[in-house]
């Protein structure tokens, strides 16, 4: 929109009503914790928890059907032939169909049915992710379809651009990831990238730097590690450290060398005040937006396609990672790459920290399982690493590959290594400081 337009089309009472009401609905479902039945979390999580509790069998059947559809989709559409990466992922999706059926029917070798294998992948990851992605996509219609993204983007531009080299609107992605889930954050990022508002570099920074697991999953990590007594310290330290690490990695290869051209750039010089410009841009989007029904249907379709893409990969790639971690020394070998950083940080049992951190590449919950019985400082650092590293093969990496964001596996592995190493160094002094709160 032209900032000099004195009578912008967006300035109408109906547009203002859309911007305020629809955005508030979106904010409520994603960002406002409410207490229901003694559990305080965001409404979206309450909906998913209610479905999982009251319709448990139906949710499992739905998850299996989504995995089946996801396994068939690349072959029906021909996407399995697009590249070698897509061919390999398509094969893994077929394996995901097989393992999902095994988990659902409780058929297969006994060692696969230990609680940290197929039951964990299916019940703790596939079912909730399969529900939260399409349901979250429905409420995304309110959050990102009626001007809030543009309004917040102009206001937050002075913070996001110098720190993270991303547009102001990427702050919405960051918050949505932390309070919702990485899959919701990636859904937003992919939508905005496809619309031409993010460059390839910006989309990659957001996907690898902001798309963390949700705050609710952080609670599970904290409980496993026995850190709930210092929950507030752990949560805010993790939030801050994650974004500090992002601010560093955006200045390193490969993110620093990616294409930074975007079709629709944010306005950087305004004739109006920043707040007025933010409001004008938000109102213009609201005035030109589709009806809420059409937006919901479009988002629901995208959410279902993303769920179908993610779920088979969680079952297959996740299982491979869990088996490697439990029965092979692979992650011990990878751990040697991080040992120098744990040693420099003067952490107790640096090899434990290094090995646990390495397992996060397979599944972000594995480090917590490995370090659960260690000392406080080790548990704290490993807990932060499991969140801040962001990239793992059981879910987030396949999720990114299922989008149109131009990141390949090699680039993501480099970013993952950078994030883990930096997080160990930055989180260690915080862990030693936090130790005083448990003594």
Buried (B, 14 or more C-beta within 10 A) or exposed (E): BEBEEEEBEBBEEEBBEBBBEBBBBBBBBBBEBEEEEEEEBBBBBBBBBEBBEEEEEEBBEBBBBBBBBBBBBBEEEEBBEEEEEBBEBBBBBBBBBBBBBBBBEEEBEEEBBEEBBBBBBBBBBBBBBBBBBBBBBBBBBBBBBBBBBBBBBBBBBEEBBEEBBBBBBBBBBBBBBBBBBBBBBBBBBBBBBBEEBBBBBBBBBBBBBBBBBBBBBBBBBBEBBBBEEBEEBBBEBBBBBBBBBBBEBBEEEBBEEBEEEBEEEBBEEBEBEBEEBBBBBBBBBBBEBEEBEEBBBBBBEBBBBBBBBBBBBBBBBBBBBBBBBBEEEBBBEBBEBBBEBBBEBEBEBBBBBBBBBBBBBBBBBBBBBBBBEBBBBBBBBBBBBBBBBBBBBBBBBBBBBBBEBEBEBEBBBBBBBBBBBBBBBBBBEBBBEBBEEEE
